[in-house]
Amino acid sequence: MSENIKTYEAEGIKIYWKPNICKHAAECVKGLPSVFNTQKSPWVSPQNATAEKIMEVIDRCPSRALTYGQK
């Protein structure tokens, strides 16, 4: 089975989202709603916060469906 990975980029960060392993714990949405908003498309807007703040919130993702790399 091939893995479905979506990417979102902004200054200093590249966000990877694996929707098929997401457990919808909503740590991202609760932690940084200006970036992670399921009511918008795309639901990830990394330009709305610093890379450091986004990394801090992504580190709370229990399923590791959200990960990141630094650009």
C-alpha positions in Angstrom: 0.0 0.0 0.0 1.5 3.4 -0.9 1.6 6.0 1.7 -0.4 9.2 1.1 1.6 12.2 2.3 0.6 15.8 2.0 3.1 18.6 2.3 2.8 22.3 3.3 5.7 24.7 3.2 6.5 28.1 4.7 9.7 30.0 5.7 11.9 27.7 7.7 9.6 24.6 7.7 8.1 21.9 5.6 5.2 20.1 7.2 4.3 16.5 6.3 0.8 15.1 7.0 -0.1 11.4 6.7 -3.9 11.4 6.8 -4.2 7.6 6.8 -2.5 7.4 10.3 -4.1 10.5 11.8 -6.0 9.6 15.0 -7.8 13.0 15.2 -6.5 13.8 18.7 -6.7 17.5 17.6 -3.5 18.5 19.4 -2.6 20.6 16.4 -5.9 22.3 16.1 -6.1 23.0 19.8 -2.4 24.1 20.0 -2.3 26.4 17.0 -5.7 27.1 15.4 -4.3 29.9 13.2 -2.2 27.2 11.4 -4.3 24.1 11.7 -7.9 24.8 10.8 -10.1 21.9 9.6 -12.8 24.3 8.4 -10.4 25.8 5.7 -8.9 24.3 2.6 -6.0 23.7 2.7 -6.4 23.0 6.4 -2.7 23.8 7.1 -1.5 27.4 6.8 2.1 27.4 8.0 2.6 31.0 7.0 0.4 32.0 10.0 3.1 31.2 12.7 6.8 30.8 13.2 8.5 27.6 12.3 9.5 27.2 16.0 5.9 27.4 17.2 4.7 25.0 14.6 7.4 22.5 15.5 6.5 22.7 19.1 2.8 21.9 18.3 3.6 19.2 15.9 5.8 17.5 18.5 2.6 16.9 20.5 1.0 14.8 17.7 0.4 11.4 19.3 0.0 9.5 16.1 3.0 11.2 14.4 0.7 11.8 11.4 2.2 15.3 11.4 5.9 15.7 11.2 8.2 18.4 9.8 11.6 19.1 8.3 13.4 22.4 8.4 14.1 24.2 5.1 
